[in-house]
Amino acid sequence: MKLYPDFYIDPDIREAADRVSEALRPIFARVDETTEYNQQKMLAAFQEVGVSESHFAGSTGYGYGDRGRDALDQVYARAFGAEDALVRHQFASGTHALTVALFGVLRPGDTMVSVTGIPYDTLRGVLGITGSGNGSLKEFGIRYEQIDLRPDGTPDYEAMERDIPANAKMVYIQRSRGYSLRPSLFVEEIERIAALAKRKAPDCIVMVDNCYGEFVQTEEPTGRGADLMAGSLIKNPGGGIAPGGGYIAGRKELVESCAYRLTTPGTGREIGASLGHNRELFMGAFHAPHVTGEALKTAIFTAGLFQEFGYAATPRFDEPRADIIQALLLESPKALVAFCQGIQKGAPVDAFVTPEPWDMPGYDCPVIMAAGAFTLGASIELSADAPLREPYAAWMQGGLNFHSGKLGALLAAQSMRQNGCLCRKP
């Protein structure tokens, strides 16, 4: 492995990287097959919609008649195998998109059942599980129930058969692991859950938090039984180009209800100026399958490298993947901090910054985040973050291109070595 002279990596780390790289050739070939399929699917979506230069023009004010905004919705709907989609830069985050979807289709007295255990930290305040409850679903009289995962982190289908109530309005699935070590869900598992849910509660809406999972497989949840899904454009589907925003996709009537919640009943998707963002949102969508493939390669290499040094990785380097997240069990706060600081050194932006743990809003303990990104908080760009609590695992994701992502993993290992945390020999 040749390194530019500005980057020093200890010889044994470089040798381990060479061994891992050779072992990953067949695995990367499978990633490339999925990427190629998804990239062709995206190109077909652009051509079917008839995207043209005129769609890149921005709108102001109310945004009436914004052709580009409407065409972008169609592109995402086709790429996701959904009837409809709502793609807007006005979504402040993935949690915002999920919240709009929840409030868009749930009504007072409805019951929502999460069948993948407790949702990700930032959604708990939306549900009313944590925080003051002000503005939460709970305050609006929407009941929340939960079916926990099995001890091994997999879906508990037997409990779902037993405990999903017949009057459930929504069965909610979080595809990705969040700050946990449970496996992320494949679309085949989501399809099984959706079929089970419809048997138990025929009128329920199956909704998926699809963050981190887009374009990892050749199909999306909305093509395999989910009624609604949502996510962030500064993760996979924005391709590292979208400066912000999110999406909701699924059944047409449900997406319409979500549009009424995003803006106002009666106007819905007809308003909302694009303010000149159309071009970068289209470009981000087009690049998304390829960039997701690069992020997957970065995650796979990182797992292989740290397994060489005796650390547990989930998924392991040779396991199938349902999202771009790589968890590494680093065993101590010192190693966790050193790893994140090394990832920061591999960034194109703010590489000189030294991340430190801090009390981040929405979390119950200090969190360290490494993210030297062109777009603030964009986890499709190489980043790593972790709460400073046992089992001291780092959750790493992203990588706009594999070559720089690989170097980020090497610099993380070197940072641990320099801080006395990578003492094992590969």
C-alpha positions in Angstrom: 0.0 0.0 0.0 1.4 3.3 -1.0 0.8 6.3 1.2 1.3 10.0 0.4 4.3 11.1 2.6 2.2 13.5 4.7 0.4 10.5 6.3 2.4 8.3 8.6 1.0 4.9 9.5 3.0 2.3 11.5 4.3 -0.6 9.3 2.3 -3.3 11.1 -0.9 -1.4 10.5 -0.1 -0.9 6.9 0.7 -4.6 6.5 -2.6 -5.5 8.2 -4.4 -3.2 5.8 -2.8 -5.0 2.8 -3.9 -8.4 4.1 -7.4 -7.1 4.6 -7.6 -5.5 1.2 -6.7 -8.7 -0.5 -9.3 -10.7 1.4 -12.0 -8.1 0.6 -11.7 -8.4 -3.2 -14.7 -10.8 -3.6 -16.8 -8.9 -1.1 -16.2 -5.6 -2.8 -17.2 -7.3 -6.1 -20.6 -8.0 -4.6 -20.9 -4.5 -3.4 -20.1 -3.3 -6.9 -22.8 -5.5 -8.4 -25.5 -3.9 -6.1 -24.1 -0.4 -6.8 -24.3 -0.9 -10.5 -27.9 -2.2 -10.3 -28.9 0.8 -8.2 -27.1 3.3 -10.3 -28.9 1.9 -13.4 -32.2 2.1 -11.5 -31.5 5.7 -10.7 -30.6 6.6 -14.3 -33.8 4.9 -15.4 -35.8 7.0 -12.9 -34.3 10.3 -14.2 -35.0 9.3 -17.8 -38.6 8.1 -17.1 -39.4 11.4 -15.4 -37.7 13.3 -18.2 -35.4 15.4 -16.1 -34.2 18.4 -18.0 -32.2 21.6 -17.4 -35.4 23.5 -16.8 -36.1 21.4 -13.7 -33.0 23.0 -12.0 -34.6 26.5 -11.9 -35.4 27.7 -8.4 -38.6 29.2 -7.1 -39.3 31.8 -4.4 -42.3 32.8 -2.3 -44.9 30.2 -2.1 -43.2 28.0 -4.8 -46.4 27.5 -6.9 -45.7 25.6 -10.0 -42.2 24.5 -9.2 -41.7 21.8 -11.8 -38.3 20.8 -10.5 -39.6 20.1 -7.0 -42.4 18.0 -8.4 -40.1 16.1 -10.8 -37.7 15.3 -7.9 -40.5 13.7 -6.0 -41.2 11.5 -8.9 -37.5 10.5 -9.3 -37.3 9.4 -5.7 -40.6 7.6 -5.9 -39.5 5.5 -8.9 -36.0 4.8 -7.4 -37.6 3.7 -4.1 -40.3 1.5 -5.8 -43.0 3.7 -4.1 -46.2 5.2 -5.4 -45.2 8.7 -4.3 -42.5 10.7 -2.5 -42.1 14.0 -0.8 -38.5 15.3 -1.0 -37.8 18.7 0.5 -34.9 20.7 1.7 -37.2 22.2 4.3 -36.9 19.0 6.4 -34.4 19.9 9.1 -33.3 16.3 9.7 -34.3 12.7 9.4 -36.0 12.9 12.7 -38.0 15.9 11.4 -39.1 13.8 8.3 -40.1 10.9 10.5 -42.0 13.3 12.8 -43.9 14.9 9.9 -44.8 11.4 8.7 -46.0 10.3 12.2 -48.1 13.4 12.8 -49.3 13.2 9.2 -51.0 9.9 9.4 -51.7 9.3 13.1 -54.7 10.8 14.9 -55.7 11.2 18.6 -56.7 7.8 20.0 -54.6 5.8 17.5 -52.1 3.2 18.7 -48.6 3.0 17.3 -46.6 -0.1 18.0 -42.8 -0.2 17.6 -41.8 -3.8 16.8 -38.0 -3.1 16.9 -37.8 -2.1 20.5 -37.2 1.5 21.7 -36.5 3.9 18.8 -33.4 6.0 18.3 -32.7 8.6 21.0 -33.8 11.7 19.1 -37.3 10.2 18.3 -38.1 9.4 21.9 -39.0 13.0 22.7 -41.3 13.0 19.6 -43.1 9.9 21.1 -43.3 11.4 24.6 -41.0 8.7 26.1 -38.5 11.3 27.2 -38.5 15.0 27.8 -41.4 17.3 28.9 -43.8 15.8 26.4 -44.6 19.2 25.0 -45.8 18.8 21.4 -45.2 15.0 21.5 -47.5 12.3 20.1 -48.3 11.4 23.7 -49.6 14.9 24.3 -51.9 14.5 21.3 -53.4 11.3 22.7 -51.6 8.9 20.5 -50.7 5.7 22.4 -47.3 4.2 22.1 -46.6 0.5 22.6 -43.4 -1.5 22.1 -42.4 -5.0 21.3 -38.8 -5.6 22.2 -36.3 -7.4 20.1 -35.1 -10.9 21.1 -32.0 -11.1 23.3 -29.8 -11.5 20.2 -31.2 -8.3 18.7 -33.3 -9.9 16.0 -37.1 -9.4 15.5 -39.3 -11.3 17.9 -41.9 -12.6 15.4 -43.6 -14.8 18.1 -44.1 -11.7 20.3 -45.5 -9.8 17.3 -48.0 -12.6 16.5 -49.1 -12.4 20.2 -48.9 -8.7 21.0 -49.7 -6.6 17.9 -53.3 -5.4 18.7 -55.9 -5.7 16.0 -56.7 -2.0 16.2 -53.1 -0.9 15.8 -53.0 2.1 13.4 -49.3 1.9 12.8 -46.6 -0.8 13.1 -43.3 1.0 13.2 -39.9 -0.4 12.2 -36.5 1.1 12.7 -34.3 -0.5 10.1 -30.9 0.6 11.4 -29.4 -0.2 14.8 -29.1 3.3 16.2 -26.8 3.4 19.2 -27.2 -0.4 19.8 -25.4 -3.5 18.7 -28.4 -5.3 17.3 -28.4 -6.3 13.6 -29.9 -3.8 11.1 -32.8 -5.2 9.1 -32.8 -6.4 5.6 -35.7 -5.6 3.3 -36.6 -9.3 3.4 -37.1 -9.1 7.2 -39.1 -5.9 6.8 -41.3 -7.7 4.3 -41.9 -10.5 6.7 -42.8 -8.1 9.5 -45.2 -6.2 7.2 -47.0 -9.3 6.2 -47.4 -10.4 9.8 -48.6 -6.9 10.8 -51.2 -6.9 8.1 -52.5 -10.3 9.3 -52.8 -9.0 12.9 -54.0 -5.5 12.1 -55.3 -5.4 8.5 -55.8 -1.6 8.4 -52.5 -0.7 10.0 -49.8 1.4 8.3 -46.4 -0.2 8.2 -43.8 2.6 8.5 -40.1 2.3 8.3 -37.3 4.6 9.6 -35.1 3.9 6.6 -32.1 6.1 7.6 -28.7 4.6 6.6 -30.4 1.8 4.6 -31.1 3.4 1.2 -29.4 1.8 -1.8 -27.6 -0.8 0.4 -29.8 -3.5 -1.3 -31.4 -3.6 -4.7 -34.8 -2.9 -3.2 -36.3 -0.6 -0.6 -38.9 -1.3 2.1 -41.6 0.4 0.1 -41.1 -2.2 -2.7 -41.4 -5.0 -0.2 -44.6 -4.3 1.8 -43.9 -1.1 3.8 -46.6 1.6 3.4 -44.5 4.5 4.3 -40.8 5.3 5.0 -38.7 8.3 5.7 -35.1 9.4 6.0 -32.5 12.1 5.7 -30.9 13.5 2.5 -27.6 14.1 4.4 -27.3 10.3 4.7 -27.4 7.9 1.8 -30.0 9.3 -0.6 -28.4 12.8 -0.8 -25.2 11.4 -2.3 -23.0 13.8 -0.3 -24.2 16.7 -2.4 -27.6 17.6 -0.9 -27.0 20.3 1.7 -29.9 19.3 3.9 -33.4 17.9 3.7 -35.2 14.7 3.9 -37.8 12.5 2.2 -41.0 10.6 2.9 -42.1 7.9 0.4 -44.8 5.4 0.2 -48.5 5.0 -0.7 -49.9 8.1 -2.4 -52.7 8.9 0.0 -50.3 8.7 3.0 -47.7 10.9 1.4 -50.4 13.4 0.6 -51.4 13.4 4.3 -47.8 14.0 5.3 -47.6 16.9 2.8 -50.6 18.5 4.6 -48.7 18.3 7.9 -45.4 19.6 6.4 -47.2 22.8 5.1 -50.9 23.2 5.6 -54.1 21.2 5.0 -55.4 22.1 1.5 -52.1 23.4 0.1 -49.8 20.4 0.9 -47.1 19.8 -1.6 -48.3 22.6 -3.9 -46.3 25.2 -1.9 -42.8 25.3 -0.6 -40.2 27.2 -2.7 -37.1 25.3 -3.7 -35.0 28.5 -3.4 -32.4 27.3 -6.0 -31.7 23.9 -4.4 -33.2 21.7 -7.1 -30.0 21.2 -9.1 -27.9 20.0 -6.1 -30.8 17.8 -4.9 -31.1 16.1 -8.3 -27.3 15.7 -8.5 -27.2 14.2 -5.0 -29.9 11.7 -5.9 -28.0 10.7 -9.0 -24.8 10.1 -7.1 -26.5 8.4 -4.1 -26.1 4.7 -5.2 -22.4 5.1 -6.0 -21.6 7.0 -2.8 -23.5 4.5 -0.7 -21.4 1.8 -2.3 -18.2 3.7 -1.4 -19.5 4.1 2.2 -20.2 0.3 2.4 -16.6 -0.5 1.2 -15.2 1.9 3.9 -17.3 0.2 6.6 -16.2 -3.3 5.4 -12.6 -2.4 5.3 -12.7 -0.8 8.8 -14.3 -3.9 10.2 -11.6 -6.1 8.7 -8.8 -3.9 9.8 -9.9 -3.7 13.5 -10.7 -7.4 13.5 -7.1 -7.9 12.6 -6.1 -6.2 15.9 -8.5 -8.3 17.9 -11.5 -6.0 18.3 -15.0 -7.1 17.8 -16.9 -5.6 14.9 -20.6 -5.7 14.1 -21.2 -6.5 11.3 -18.1 -8.5 10.8 -16.2 -7.7 7.6 -17.6 -10.8 5.8 -21.3 -10.5 6.9 -24.1 -9.2 4.7 -25.1 -5.7 5.4 -28.4 -3.9 5.6 -27.1 -0.4 6.2 -23.8 1.6 6.1 -23.2 1.7 9.8 -20.1 -0.1 11.3 -19.9 -0.6 15.0 -16.6 -1.4 16.7 -16.3 -2.5 20.3 -13.2 -0.5 21.5 -13.5 -1.6 25.1 -12.5 1.7 26.9 -13.3 5.4 26.9 -9.7 6.2 26.0 -9.7 4.0 22.9 -13.1 5.3 21.9 -12.0 8.9 22.0 -8.7 8.1 20.3 -10.5 6.3 17.4 -12.9 9.3 16.8 -10.0 11.7 16.9 -8.2 9.7 14.3 -11.3 9.6 12.1 -11.3 13.4 12.3 -7.7 13.5 11.1 -8.9 11.8 7.9 -11.4 14.5 7.0 -11.0 17.0 4.2 -12.7 19.7 6.4 -11.6 20.6 10.0 -9.0 17.9 10.1 -7.1 20.1 12.5 -9.9 19.9 15.1 -9.7 17.5 18.0 -13.2 16.3 18.9 -14.0 15.8 22.6 -17.1 14.3 24.4 -19.9 16.8 25.2 -23.4 16.9 26.5 -25.3 16.9 23.2 -29.1 17.7 23.2 -31.3 14.6 22.9 -28.8 12.2 24.5 -28.6 11.0 28.1 -24.7 11.0 28.4 -21.7 12.7 26.8 -21.3 12.0 23.1 -18.2 12.3 21.0 -18.6 13.0 17.3 -15.9 13.1 14.5 -17.2 14.7 11.3 -15.0 16.8 9.1 -17.7 17.2 6.5 -18.6 19.6 3.7 -22.2 19.5 5.0 -22.5 19.8 8.7 -23.7 16.5 10.3 -23.7 14.6 7.0 -23.2 11.0 8.0 -22.8 9.9 4.4 -19.5 11.6 4.7 -16.9 9.8 6.9 -17.9 10.3 10.5 -17.9 8.4 13.8 -19.8 9.0 16.9 -20.5 7.3 20.2 -22.0 7.9 23.6 -19.4 7.4 26.3 -21.1 4.5 28.0 -20.5 0.8 27.9 -19.7 -1.2 25.8 -17.6 1.8 24.5 -18.5 1.1 20.9 -17.9 3.5 18.1 -20.5 3.8 15.3 -18.8 4.8 12.1 -20.4 5.5 8.8 -19.9 7.2 5.5 -17.1 7.9 3.1 -17.7 9.9 -0.1 -15.0 7.7 -1.7 -13.4 4.6 -0.5 -9.8 5.7 -0.9 -10.2 8.6 1.6 -12.5 6.5 3.8 -9.8 3.8 4.0 -7.2 6.3 5.0 -9.6 7.6 7.7 -9.7 4.1 9.2 -5.9 3.8 9.1 -5.5 7.1 10.8 -8.0 6.0 13.5 -5.9 2.9 14.1 -2.7 5.1 14.2 -4.4 7.5 16.7 -5.2 4.6 19.0 -1.6 3.3 18.7 -0.2 6.8 19.6 -2.5 6.9 22.6 -1.5 3.5 23.8 -4.7 1.8 22.9 -3.7 -0.4 20.0 -1.2 -2.5 21.7 -2.2 -5.8 20.2 -0.3 -7.2 17.3 -2.3 -8.3 14.2 
